[in-house]
Amino acid sequence: MKKLLLFLLLILAACALVLGFLRKSAPPEVRFTQVKRQTVVSTVPTNGKVEPYQWQAVHAETAGLAVRVDVRDGKRVAQGAVLAEIGDPEIRAGIDSAEARVSEAQASLQVLQGGGKPAEQSDIESSLSRARFNLQTAQREHDAIERLVAKQAATPMEERAAADKARQAQLEIDGLEKRRAALVSMPDIEGAQARVKDAEVALRLAKERSASAVVRAPIAGEVYDLAIRPGAYLNAGDLVANVGTLDRLRVRVYVDEPLLGRVTLGQPVTIRWEALPGKAWSGVVDRMPTSIQTLGSRQVGEVVCAIENPGRDLIPGNNVDAEIRTAVADNALVIPKETLRHDAQGDYVFLLRGAAPVKVERRNVKTGISNVTETQIAEGLAEGDSIALPTDVPLKPGERVQPIS
């Protein structure tokens, strides 16, 4: 019994050795695919950031509380429209004080231009009227005495006394007129005019400061990144909001330095945003980078793309995926990228040749454009050629293989 069991074990071991030898000598199994014709679209996939094509930041020009906020994010505004108003009690007090100084200066100028203070003018005019009356009376008395002297009815001394009285009245009139003229001088008027101008300048500055408390849209567009709310305190220079045109956007796309040579002005661009899956936005390359910059671990050029956004679904500040279409080849011979091999002699594939037994042949190729999965073959292959896919077993030119579709 033991001899029979040992015999069976020897037979099994012999069978295993034979099977192992046959398996080792069998050609390796190789999956293959065929060269086909189709349109190849070469793209540069990357990422970018959205901003308006035209925009302007609006900052507070004065400090204070936001007493009014007339807009919200997404609201369309005309140029000059009021976005918010910043309240400052000192501004209103400054305007009131400046208006009062203007009124006071103008009133003083009017008094001087009118000849002086009314009370002083009235007193002088009254004294002049009385002096003129006295002059007329003294002149009549002098004339009467002069006639009497001619008739020898009065003495020359009486005539001289009457003449002195008339001269005294005239001197009083002359003095009053000089006094009236001295009430207002040209320097007084010029000084009053200067004070009016100074007061008006102060009022204009106060009103300009008041105007700066009203925040207006610098351009027509839509409000976004609204940074204030009613009752919030703002310092001069704080951001109030951004205003921009959102129906056309600018996307700053970051292209890795080795790929920049494939990008040119006017190439089509497709933008996708994860927040709206299935939706895409189209545009073109609008501006090429002027320098290379570091972005994390990448060296990139900032390619600016102009994107149409008719529905205004894209929002400034979003991070998006971008795909720049760099080339298109219609009816091109294509192979899967993984079938392309490379060594010191260049690019090549393993071509399946003959019927059973099938052998692999090295075939050097020239490539054209490529996309994520496929590569165009410019020279070296024909439509329908069978080429080997990658395998765990190293292949050698002329080696027999067992093809698997």
C-alpha positions in Angstrom: 0.0 0.0 0.0 2.8 2.4 0.9 4.5 1.6 -2.4 1.4 2.5 -4.4 1.0 5.8 -2.6 4.6 6.7 -3.2 4.2 5.8 -6.9 1.2 8.1 -7.2 3.1 11.0 -5.6 6.0 10.5 -8.1 3.5 10.6 -11.0 1.9 13.8 -9.7 5.3 15.5 -9.3 6.3 14.5 -12.9 3.0 16.0 -14.2 3.7 19.3 -12.4 7.2 19.5 -13.9 5.8 18.9 -17.4 3.1 21.5 -17.0 5.6 24.0 -15.6 7.9 23.5 -18.5 5.1 23.8 -21.1 3.8 27.0 -19.4 7.3 28.5 -19.4 7.8 27.7 -23.0 4.4 29.2 -24.1 4.5 32.7 -25.7 3.3 35.5 -23.3 -0.2 36.8 -23.6 -0.4 40.4 -24.9 -3.4 42.7 -25.1 -3.5 44.8 -28.2 -5.5 47.6 -29.9 -5.8 48.9 -33.4 -4.8 52.2 -35.0 -7.9 54.2 -35.9 -8.9 57.5 -37.4 -10.7 60.2 -35.5 -10.6 63.9 -34.6 -8.0 64.7 -31.9 -8.4 67.9 -29.8 -5.3 68.9 -27.9 -6.0 70.8 -24.7 -4.1 72.3 -21.8 -6.2 71.6 -18.6 -5.5 73.9 -15.7 -7.2 76.1 -13.1 -7.9 79.8 -12.7 -9.7 82.6 -10.9 -12.6 84.7 -12.0 -12.8 88.5 -12.0 -14.8 91.1 -13.9 -13.4 92.2 -17.2 -13.9 95.8 -16.1 -14.3 96.7 -12.5 -13.4 99.3 -9.9 -13.1 99.1 -6.1 -15.1 101.8 -4.1 -13.5 103.0 -0.8 -14.8 105.3 1.9 -13.3 108.8 1.6 -14.3 109.8 5.2 -14.7 108.1 8.5 -18.1 107.6 10.1 -21.2 105.4 10.5 -22.9 103.9 7.4 -26.3 105.6 7.9 -27.6 104.3 4.5 -26.7 101.3 2.3 -28.8 101.5 -0.9 -27.5 98.4 -2.7 -27.0 94.6 -2.3 -24.7 92.2 -4.0 -25.7 91.6 -7.6 -27.6 94.8 -8.0 -27.1 96.7 -11.3 -26.2 100.4 -10.8 -25.7 103.4 -13.1 -22.5 105.5 -13.0 -22.9 108.0 -10.1 -25.6 106.0 -8.3 -25.6 106.3 -4.5 -24.2 103.1 -2.9 -24.1 104.3 0.7 -24.0 107.3 2.9 -21.6 107.8 5.8 -22.8 110.0 8.6 -20.5 112.5 10.4 -22.1 115.2 12.7 -19.0 117.3 12.3 -19.5 117.6 8.6 -23.1 119.1 9.0 -21.8 121.4 11.8 -19.0 122.6 9.5 -21.4 123.4 6.7 -23.7 125.4 9.0 -20.8 127.3 10.5 -19.4 128.1 7.0 -22.8 129.3 5.8 -23.1 131.6 8.7 -19.6 133.1 8.1 -20.5 133.7 4.4 -23.7 135.5 5.4 -21.9 137.7 7.9 -19.2 138.6 5.5 -21.7 139.4 2.7 -23.7 141.6 5.0 -20.6 143.5 6.1 -19.6 144.1 2.5 -23.0 145.4 1.6 -22.8 147.9 4.5 -19.5 149.2 3.3 -20.6 149.3 -0.3 -23.6 151.3 0.9 -21.4 153.9 2.5 -21.1 152.6 6.1 -23.4 151.9 9.1 -26.9 153.3 8.7 -26.9 155.0 12.2 -23.6 156.8 11.5 -24.8 157.8 8.0 -28.1 159.1 9.4 -26.3 161.2 12.1 -24.0 162.8 9.5 -26.8 163.5 7.1 -28.8 165.1 9.9 -25.8 167.3 10.8 -25.2 168.2 7.2 -28.8 169.3 6.7 -28.6 171.5 9.8 -25.2 172.9 8.7 -26.5 173.7 5.2 -29.6 175.4 6.7 -27.3 177.5 8.9 -25.1 178.3 5.9 -28.1 179.5 3.9 -29.3 181.6 6.9 -25.8 183.1 7.4 -25.5 183.9 3.7 -28.8 185.7 3.6 -27.8 187.7 6.7 -24.5 188.6 5.1 -26.2 189.7 1.9 -28.6 191.9 3.8 -25.8 193.5 5.9 -23.7 194.0 2.8 -26.6 196.1 1.3 -27.0 198.0 4.5 -23.3 198.8 4.5 -23.7 200.1 0.9 -26.4 202.5 2.3 -24.2 203.3 5.3 -26.9 201.7 7.5 -24.5 199.1 8.9 -20.9 199.1 9.8 -18.1 197.1 8.1 -17.5 195.2 11.3 -21.0 193.8 11.2 -20.4 192.7 7.6 -17.2 190.9 8.6 -19.1 189.2 11.5 -21.8 188.0 9.1 -19.2 186.7 6.6 -17.3 184.9 9.4 -20.6 183.2 10.4 -21.2 182.0 6.8 -17.6 180.7 6.5 -18.1 178.9 9.8 -21.2 177.1 8.5 -19.3 176.1 5.3 -16.4 174.8 7.3 -18.8 172.7 9.3 -20.3 171.3 6.1 -16.9 170.5 4.7 -16.0 168.7 7.9 -19.1 166.6 7.9 -18.6 165.6 4.2 -15.1 164.5 5.0 -16.4 162.5 7.9 -19.0 160.9 5.7 -16.3 160.0 3.1 -14.1 158.6 5.8 -16.8 156.1 6.9 -15.8 153.7 4.1 -12.4 153.5 2.3 -11.4 151.4 -0.6 -9.1 149.2 1.5 -12.1 148.6 3.8 -14.2 147.4 0.8 -11.3 145.3 -0.5 -10.8 143.7 2.9 -14.6 142.9 3.2 -14.5 141.3 -0.3 -11.5 139.2 0.7 -13.4 138.0 3.8 -16.4 137.0 1.6 -14.1 135.0 -0.7 -12.5 133.2 2.3 -15.9 132.4 3.8 -17.1 131.0 0.4 -14.0 128.9 0.0 -14.5 127.4 3.5 -18.2 126.7 2.6 -17.2 125.0 -0.6 -14.7 122.8 1.2 -17.2 121.9 3.8 -19.7 120.9 1.1 -17.1 118.9 -0.7 -16.4 117.0 2.5 -20.1 116.4 2.8 -20.2 115.1 -0.8 -17.4 112.7 0.1 -19.6 111.1 2.7 -22.0 110.0 -0.1 -20.4 106.9 -1.8 -21.3 106.7 -5.5 -20.7 104.1 -8.2 -17.6 105.1 -10.2 -18.8 103.1 -13.3 -22.0 101.4 -14.4 -22.2 97.7 -13.6 -23.1 95.3 -10.9 -22.3 95.5 -7.2 -20.3 92.6 -5.7 -18.2 92.0 -2.5 -20.4 94.5 -0.6 -18.4 95.0 2.5 -20.6 97.2 4.7 -24.0 97.2 6.3 -26.1 99.9 7.9 -24.7 101.1 11.3 -21.2 99.8 10.6 -18.3 102.1 11.3 -15.9 102.8 8.5 -12.4 104.4 8.5 -11.3 106.5 5.6 -10.0 104.1 2.9 -12.1 101.1 4.0 -13.6 99.0 1.1 -17.3 99.7 0.5 -17.9 97.4 -2.5 -16.7 96.5 -5.9 -18.6 97.5 -9.1 -17.9 95.7 -12.3 -19.5 94.4 -15.6 -20.3 90.7 -15.0 -21.7 89.8 -18.5 -18.1 89.5 -19.6 -15.5 88.2 -17.3 -11.7 87.9 -17.1 -10.3 84.5 -15.9 -6.7 84.4 -14.9 -5.6 80.9 -15.9 -2.4 79.4 -14.4 -0.5 77.4 -17.1 2.5 75.4 -16.1 5.7 76.7 -17.7 6.4 73.7 -19.9 3.0 74.0 -21.5 3.1 77.7 -22.2 4.6 77.1 -25.7 1.3 75.5 -26.8 -0.8 78.5 -25.9 -1.3 81.5 -28.2 -3.7 84.5 -28.4 -7.2 83.8 -29.6 -7.3 80.1 -28.7 -10.7 78.8 -27.5 -11.1 78.4 -23.8 -13.8 76.4 -21.8 -14.5 77.2 -18.2 -16.2 74.9 -15.7 -17.3 75.6 -12.2 -17.8 72.7 -9.7 -20.8 74.6 -8.1 -22.7 74.3 -11.4 -21.9 70.8 -12.8 -22.7 70.3 -16.4 -22.5 74.0 -17.3 -19.6 75.5 -19.3 -18.6 79.0 -20.4 -16.7 79.9 -23.5 -14.1 82.5 -24.3 -10.7 83.0 -25.8 -7.1 83.7 -24.7 -6.9 87.5 -24.4 -3.4 88.1 -23.0 -0.3 86.1 -22.7 1.9 86.2 -19.5 4.7 88.6 -19.1 6.5 86.7 -16.4 6.7 83.3 -14.7 5.6 83.1 -11.0 5.5 80.6 -8.3 2.1 79.1 -7.4 2.6 76.6 -4.6 4.9 74.0 -5.9 4.3 75.1 -9.6 6.0 77.5 -11.9 3.2 79.1 -14.0 2.4 81.8 -16.4 -0.7 83.8 -15.9 -2.8 83.6 -19.1 -5.7 86.0 -19.1 -8.9 84.8 -20.9 -12.0 86.8 -21.8 -15.1 84.8 -21.0 -18.7 85.5 -21.9 -21.1 85.3 -19.0 -24.6 86.3 -20.4 -26.5 84.7 -17.6 -24.2 86.2 -15.0 -23.9 82.7 -13.3 -20.2 83.0 -12.8 -19.3 85.1 -9.8 -16.0 87.1 -9.4 -13.6 85.5 -7.0 -14.6 81.9 -7.9 -11.9 79.2 -8.5 -12.7 77.4 -11.7 -11.3 74.7 -14.0 -10.1 75.8 -17.4 -9.3 74.0 -20.6 -7.5 75.8 -23.4 -7.9 74.2 -26.9 -4.4 74.4 -28.4 -4.9 72.4 -31.6 -7.4 70.2 -33.6 -6.5 67.4 -36.1 -9.4 66.0 -38.1 -9.4 62.4 -39.5 -6.1 61.8 -37.7 -4.4 58.4 -37.0 -4.5 57.9 -33.2 -3.3 55.4 -30.7 -3.8 55.2 -26.9 -1.1 57.2 -25.1 -0.1 54.2 -23.0 1.0 52.2 -26.1 3.6 54.8 -27.0 7.1 53.9 -25.7 10.3 55.9 -25.7 14.0 55.3 -25.5 17.3 56.9 -26.7 16.3 56.3 -30.3 12.9 58.1 -29.9 9.2 57.2 -29.8 8.2 53.7 -30.9 5.4 51.0 -30.5 5.4 47.2 -30.7 3.5 46.2 -33.8 1.9 42.8 -34.0 3.0 41.1 -37.3 2.0 37.8 -39.0 -0.5 35.1 -38.2 0.2 32.3 -35.7 2.9 32.5 -34.5 2.4 36.2 -34.0 5.5 38.2 -33.3 6.1 41.8 -32.1 8.1 44.3 -34.2 9.5 47.6 -33.0 8.1 50.4 -35.1 9.5 53.9 -34.8 6.8 56.6 -35.1 6.5 60.4 -35.3 3.8 61.9 -33.1 1.6 64.9 -33.6 -0.8 66.5 -31.2 -2.3 64.7 -28.2 -5.0 64.9 -25.6 -5.3 63.3 -22.2 -5.8 59.8 -23.5 -4.7 59.7 -27.2 -1.8 60.7 -29.4 -1.8 61.5 -33.1 0.6 59.4 -35.3 2.1 61.4 -38.1 4.4 58.7 -39.5 5.1 55.0 -38.9 1.7 53.4 -38.7 -1.4 52.8 -40.9 -5.1 52.5 -40.1 -5.9 49.1 -38.7 -2.4 48.2 -37.5 -2.4 46.2 -34.3 -0.1 47.4 -31.6 0.7 46.0 -28.2 -0.7 47.5 -25.0 1.5 47.7 -21.9 2.2 44.3 -20.2 3.9 43.1 -17.1 6.2 40.9 -19.2 9.0 42.8 -21.0 8.8 42.4 -24.7 11.6 42.1 -27.2 11.5 42.7 -31.0 10.9 39.4 -32.8 9.4 37.7 -29.7 6.4 35.4 -30.2 3.3 36.5 -28.3 -0.3 35.3 -27.8 -2.5 38.3 -28.7 -5.6 39.0 -26.7 -8.1 41.4 -28.1 
